[in-house]
Amino acid sequence: MVIWLCVSRGAVILSARMGGWPYIKRYWDELKGAVGADIWDDIDKINPAGNERLGYPTQKPVTLLERMIWASSNEGDVGLDPFCGCGTAVDAAQKLKRKNGSGSISRIWQSR
């Protein structure tokens, strides 16, 4: 009943392309907040001689991971990083008060 009321008001569209599945019709000027950018060019790569560098070959900047975790979760949420490597994502999650689980079988850290 509710879906048909929304359809009759133009808030929900039944798409022929999508096999008749309903989807919500939205307009940019009616959305709250700012539209996220596709390219994040304000985060610098890790300086090879910088304090953040831990020597892990695929380490990501903590600023990048903080932004990704902040954008995709809320305080108190639980996340999993099964390939944590040097633990940068764990550090970022803890700073943002997220619970987390992690693991790694990297031979780089086993040999140290």
Order of alpha helices (4+ residues) and beta strands (2+ residues): alpha-beta-beta-alpha-beta-alpha-beta-alpha
